[in-house]
Amino acid sequence: EKAKVFEAMRPFDPSRVVYGQYEGYRDEEGVDEDSSTETFVAVEAYVDNERWAGVPFYLRTGKAMAESRRTITLTFHTPPGRRFGDQIDEPDKL
């Protein structure tokens, strides 16, 4: 089943990928002072199957991050129309 998910992933849109390097990386022992090696990446990914069509997955990873954590947030579709007058309905998150 994991293989099916990876097969259903659409290619990453380069405009929706961010690479970076943490501050001080070039000061690390053994790292070239002109290094352009990325130590961080964030990407918007999509799985084009019936269950996940149109749902973005935001993936971030890197070295020397301020926090070490794993967070998964599901944001449901925005409700159609306004149910309570002028109140703006925000999508639910899990």
Secondary structure, DSSP 8 states (H G I E B T S, - for coil): -HHHHHHHB----GGGEEEE--TTGGGSTT--TT-----EEEEEEEB-STTTTT-EEEEEEESS-S--------B----SS-SSTT------B-
